[in-house]
Amino acid sequence: MSALKQVAASLHSDLVGGLLLIGATVMALVWANSPLSPSYEAVNSFRFGLAALHLDLQLRTWAAEGLLAVFFFIVGNELKQEIVHGELRDPRRALLPVAAALGGAAVPALVFLAVNAPSSRVMVGGWGIPMASDPAFAVAVLAVVGRHLPVPLRTFLLTLATVDDMCAVLVLAAAYTTGLNLVALGCAAAGLLLFGYLQNGSGRAVTRAREAVPGWLLSGPLAVVVWALMHASGVHATIAGVALGLLMRTRTRGAETLSPSHRAEKILRPFSAAVAVPVFALMTAGVSWSGAKGFWQSTITWGVLGGMLVGKFLGVFGGSWLTARFTSARLNPLLAWPDIAGIGVLAGIGFTVCLLFAELSYDDVAYLSQAKGAVLLSSASAALLAALILGRRSTHRRCMRERHGAG
């Protein structure tokens, strides 16, 4: 195996992707709080792109709407694979992680609103910040501390985090979109329909097109056009990434050895792990502590902390337990409720999408710094607490196996 293939293979690892994300976050924090901090803001504000196409954007915007669209494509594509082939194919098996995701999205938002409702209307605008879980960080923590935990627990976490992010995307489209350009939005929708037809259609014309031209040469440029139209419409362009991922074909046809969905994941996941998400973190996570005035006195801080550390646990664990208690859904026999409790804490790691919501929620520098600082603190705290809980569960499982093996 060549060195390039080895690097690409390593970037499919949850642990490697998580470590790169952590490294980019630490670098951003150091940079933003060092004597070189003016250069951090200068790099973030650097503009480039085609103004005629409304793409003369700051570097931070390219990271948030361009690079992060690749990450959301992976999320949508993974959800499509789960719906067609995986955990979400069987409604009874899917019910618990989906209920956990819905509770894990709704309860943190309600906690944030409860804390900030007595404050100004501006502060309430950040209610979407604590909603999402970060699959890259969360799965990386589970990979480190949960080596002896059953495989279905990782599947539960991935399903939970993916559906959780989809809920956040719907909120992003519905509540954080202003100044709609209906013409551009209609053209983006038409582009999505064409993309879906090229992926899944079986007509003679599309079959001939696939035979004459490589699939990526048809779908790739069209995906870029859809992304640009979505951005021009006023809807956050990451929505295009999710929609395109959900339209991918997951089954092979003819002489294909890999479906377009799995081929795209094989190509784009290393790019997402090594470039898209770390660069977004580098451009976004640079919280200047000197700018976060009144951090501990701010209701934004306590709304995010309460939502991500308390609301997430209550929503995930409570949603799954109530669903198992009052419906026919049942927990996987290999799992136990203490495992789900650990996942509920782990879901409080909400880095990537939470920072995106913070950017969209506040223009005031102090409010934005408080929100970002609270996201970072919540995510670090959730990672440490979950590592303790799941580490103990992993040790318990290992001891049980050894005891049964000795017996």
N, C-alpha and C positions, 0 to 999 in steps of 0.2 A: 504493500500500500504506500502510495506517495505521501510526502509530507503534507501536501495540500488536502488530500483526502482524509488524512488523519486529523487535521485541524477541523475540517468540515464535520467529521464524525463526532469529534469531541463537543462541537457546538450543538449537537442534538441532545447532549446531556443536560438534565435539569440543573445539576450542580454547577456546571461550568457557566451556564447562562446566568444563574443567580449570582455567582462570584463576580462576573463582569459587571452586572448591575450594581452590586455593592461597591465595587471599585470605582465606577463612574460617579456614584453618589458621594463617596468620600472625597474624590477629586474635586467635585463641584463645591462641596462645603469648604474645603481648604482654600480653593481658589477665591471664592466669594468673600472669605474672611481674612484674606492675606493682604499685604501691601499692593498686590496686583489686582485687587478687586475692581478698579476702574476698567481694566482690560476685559474682565468677565462680562461686564455690562456692554462694553463696546462690541465684543464678539456676538453676544446675544442679539444686539440691535442691528448688526450688519445686514444690509438689504441686497438682494439680487433676484433676478427672474424677469420674466416678460410682463411689462406693465400693461401691454395691449390685451393680454389674456387674464388680467387681474392676478398675476402671479409674481408681482414685485413685492416679495415678502421678507420679513426679518428672519434671521436664522432660527430664532426660537419658534417662529410660526411654521417654518419648513419642518422642524423637528416634530412639532405637536400635530400638524395636519398631514405632513408628507410621510416622514419615517414611521410615525405611529400608525398610519394607515396600514402599513405592512404587518405590524403586530396585530392589528384588529382583523386583518385578512386571515392570519393564522388562527385567531380565535374563532371567527366565523366558519372557517374551513374545518377546524377540529370539531366544532359543534355539529356540522353537517355529517361528518364521519360517525359521530356518536349517535346521531339520529338514525342513520342508515344501517350501521354495522355494530354499534356499541351499546353502552348502558342505556341510552335513551330510546333504543328500539323497542324494548319491553316496557310499556307504561307502568306496570307494577314495580319493576325494579328501578325505574327512573323517578318514581314519585318522591322518594325520600330526599335524594340530593337536590331535586328541583324545588321541593318545599323548603329545604334548608337554604337554598339560594334566594328564594323569594323573601323568606323571613330575614335573611342576612342582608338583603337590600333595603327592605322597608323599615325595620326596627331602628337601624342606625340613623336613617333620615329623620324618623320621628323623635329620637333622642336629641339630635341636633336642633330640631325645631323647638322642642320643649325648653332647651337651655337658652336659645336665642330669641324666642318669641317676645319676651318682655323688652328686648333691646330694639335697636333700630331696624328698619326694613332692609337696609343694606346688608346687615349681618346675616339676616335670615336667608339671603340669597345663596348662601353656601351650603344649603341643605343636602345637595347631591354629593358633597365631598366624601363623607364616610361610607358611601354605598358599596363601592366595588372592592373586591379582593384582588390581589395580584398573584396570578398563577405562577409566574416565574420565580418570585421570592418564596412563596409558600411551598411550592413543590421542592425547591432547593433545600429549604429547612427540613422538610420531611425526608428527603434523600439522605441528609447528614445524620439525623437523630433516629430515624425510623427503619433501620436496616432489617430489623426482625419483626416489623409489623406486617400484617397480611397485605397482599397486593390490592385487594378490593378497596382498601382505605385510600390508596393513591387515586384509584378510579373515582371514588366518592369525592375526593378533593378536587380533581380536575373537572368533573361534571359540575360540582358546586361553583367553582371559580369561573368556569366558562359561562354558565347560565347567569351568574351574578354579573359578569361583565356585560352580557347581553341586555340585562335589565338597565344597567347604567347607560348603555348606548341608546336605548329607547328614551330614557330620561333626557339624555344629551340632545336627542333630535327634537323632543317635544317641548322641553322647558328651557333649553339654553340656546335656542336659535332665534335670531332677530333679523329683520330686514330681508325677507324671502324674495328671491328672484324666481318667479314661477316659471318663466320661460326656460331658464337654465335648469331648474329642478325637473321640468317635464322632459327636457332633452336627456338629463341624467337617467331618468326612469326609462326612457326609450332605449338608451344605451345598455342599461341593465337587462332589459327584455331581450335585446339582441345578444348580449353576452350569455344569458341563460339558454337561448336557443342554440347558439354555437356549441355550448357545452353539452346540452342534453337532447337537442333535436335529433330526429332520425330521418328527416326528409332527404330526398335524392340530392338536392342542391347542397345542403350542408355536409352530406357525406362526401360528395365530390370535392368540396372545398377543403375538408380535412385531409383527403388523399393528396390533393395538389399542393397544399401549403401546411407546414408544421403548425400544430395547434397553438403553440406559444406565439407564433407570428400573427395569428388572427386575434387571439384573446389578449395578449400582452398590451399592444398599443390601444386596443379598445378599453382595457381596464384603466389605462392612464387618462384617456379622454373622459371616461365616466368620473374618475377622481377629480379632474379639473373642473368639470361641469358642476359636480356636487359642491366644490369649494366656491365656485362663482355664484351658486344659488343662495349662499348664506347658511346652509346647513353644514355643520362641522364635517370636514372631508373624511374623517375616520369612519363615518357611516358608510361611505362607499366601500371601504375595505371590508367591513362586516358583511354587507350585502353581496359583494363579489365572492367572498368565501362561502357563503351559504348557497350560492348558485353553482359551485363546482361539482362536476360529476365524479362520483366516488367508485364507480364500477368500470372495469375494463371492457373494451370492445375490440373485436377483430384480433389483430396481432399485438395489441398493447400488452406490455408486461406490467405496467403500472397505470393506474387511473390518473387522469389529469389532477385530481385532488391530491393524491399521494405524491405525484411527481412535483407539483408546486410546493408542497410542504417540504419535500427533500431538498429543494433548491432554496426556498425562502426562509426556512426556519434558522439555518446558520446565519443568514444575513440579519434576521430579526434579533437573534441572540447576541451577535457580535457588534452590530452597527446600530440598528434602529432603536432598540430600547436603551442601550447604554448612552447613545448620543442624546436621546430625549432626556434621560436622567441628568446628564452633564449640563444640558441647557436649562433645566428646570429646577433641579434640586439645590442650586446654589443660594441657600437662605443666608442673608446677612443678619447675624444676630444683633448687630447694632441697630438694624432697621426694624426688628421685631419688638417695638416698644410696648410695654404693658403686656407681655406675653402671658404671664400667669394670672393677670387680672382680666384677661379678655374672655368673653363668652364664646368667641370663635374657637379659642384653644380648648376650652372645656367641652364645647359641643362636639368637636372632632375627637378628642380623647374619649369622651363618654360614648360616642357613636361607634368608634372603631374597637374599643376594648370591652365595653359592656354590651352595647347594642348588637354588635356582631355575634357575640357568644349567645346572647338570649335569642336572637333571630335564627341562627343556624341550629343550635341545639334544641331550642323550643319548637321551631318549625318542624324539624324531623321527628322529634318525640311525639308531638301532638298528632302528626300525620300517621305515625305507626300506631298510636293509641286509638284513633277514631276512624281509621280506614283499614282496608285489607292489605295495605303495604306493610312489608316487614323488613327489618334490618338484615343485611347479608349474614348468614350463619357464622362466617369467619370473623365478624366484627362484634364489638361490644359497645355499650353506651359510653364508657369512659374514653374509648377511641374517638367517638364522635364529639365528646366534650373537648378533647385536644384539638380536633379539627375546627371546632367553633372558635377557640382561641386563636388558632393559626390563621383563620380567615380574617382576623383583624389586621393582617399585613395587607395594606391597600395602597401600595406605592404609586404605580404608574398612572392608573386612571384617576386616582384621588388627586394627584398633582395636576392633572389635566383639568379636573373640575375646579380646583383652586384658581388656576389661571383664568378660567372663564367666569368665575364668581366675583372676583374683587379687582378693582383698578387701584384702590388705595394701597400704597406700598406697605404700610404697617399691617393692615388687615391681611394682605397677601402673604407677608412674612409670617404672621401668626398662624395662618392656615397651613402653610407649607411646613413650618416648624412642628406643628401639632401632628401632621401626617407622618413626618419622619420619626418623631418621638413615639407615636402610637405604633408604627410599624416595627420599630426596634423593640419596644416593650412586648408586643404580641409575639415577636419571633423568640424572645428569651423565655417568656412564659410557656409558649407552646413547646419549645425545645425541652423544658423541664418536664412537662406533662407527658409528651410523647416519648421522651427519652426513658422515663420510668416505665411507660407501657411497653416499650421495646425490650427493656431489660426484663420485665415480668414475663413477656412472651418467650424470650430466650431461655429463662430459667425453667419455665413450664416445659419447653421442648426437651431440655437437658434432663429434667426429672423423668419425663415420660420415656425418653431414650434409655436412661439408666434403669428404669423399671422394666 
